[in-house]
Amino acid sequence: MAQRTVTDALGRCLRVPQLPQRLLSLVPSLTEALFAFGYGPQVVAVTDYCTEPAAQVAAKPRIGGTKNPDVARILALQPDLVLAVAEENRRQDVEQLAAAGIPVYVFEPRTVRDGIDVLWRLAELLGCRARVASQIEEIEAVYAETLALVAQRPRVRVFCPIWKNPYMTINEETYVHDVLRVCGGDNVFARRQRRFPLAADLGQAPEATGARYAGRDRRYPRVTLAEMAALRPDVILLPDEPYVFTEADMADFLPFSEVPAVRHGRIYLVDGKLLSWYGPRIGHSLRTLRALLAP
């Protein structure tokens, strides 16, 4: 099989087939992209979290989670190309597969622009750019339209937690933050860095320093609702992933009647895929969220 050398988002050079035929994605949104591009029959397996498109992925073998895949099973399936994302998948799994001769292409989308570029790059890897260009160009058009629309209207302040007990949220270094930004929302915790240990993050103790905490991910701070209230968001979004927020969780915010989002009834339960899934659903996500975040 003819091969070529490509460089992934981490700067790793790898040899991949010119037209890969046995595909495996370790990321739900990339799995959805493979099916959207017409490569469903070539997908040899999916992760436990690959849920879309529902009917098609239901028939595929499972190889474990995004952070604990069954490497031995993946090797047995002999994929031509494995797709991964730096944030969602573990480096040791990627390295183990690569050491066994399986090409693993790693993406690293941090912004909506990056997410669209992932689609272009994926099309190039699969050798189908001309065939799927219209799909991606439609997303490009929605992206440009959204930027132009929100540039003409006032921005709104947004609180978007991703976990509870304790509450956790996102800062400006995340993909979710950029989705909000593009759709006209200003993340109230954009500048907040996660602190260690937990008590320090919640403002109940001094921050610890030293080698033990060096290099830890600081993009997902743990916060209190009192902190949220002090920042007075206009809109509160409660997604259903990774934590499944429900209508019962909306009651947590009712004591904070001085918060504009609470006072004006702008607390919304939303599909988490709108915020965190890049890929073929980006256009739909931008249309939905820009309407939800309208002043």
Secondary structure as UniProt FT lines:
FT   STRAND          3..7
FT   TURN            9..10
FT   STRAND          13..17
FT   STRAND          23..25
FT   HELIX           28..36
FT   TURN            37..38
FT   HELIX           40..42
FT   STRAND          43..46
FT   TURN            48..49
FT   HELIX           54..57
FT   TURN            58..59
FT   HELIX           71..77
FT   STRAND          81..85
FT   TURN            86..88
FT   HELIX           91..99
FT   TURN            100..101
FT   STRAND          104..107
FT   HELIX           112..126
FT   HELIX           129..150
FT   TURN            151..152
FT   STRAND          156..159
FT   TURN            164..166
FT   STRAND          167..168
FT   TURN            172..173
FT   HELIX           175..182
FT   TURN            183..184
FT   STRAND          185..187
FT   TURN            188..191
FT   HELIX           198..201
FT   TURN            202..203
FT   HELIX           211..213
FT   TURN            214..215
FT   STRAND          222..223
FT   HELIX           225..231
FT   STRAND          235..239
FT   HELIX           247..253
FT   TURN            254..255
FT   TURN            257..258
FT   HELIX           260..263
FT   TURN            264..265
FT   STRAND          267..270
FT   HELIX           273..276
FT   TURN            280..281
FT   HELIX           282..292
//
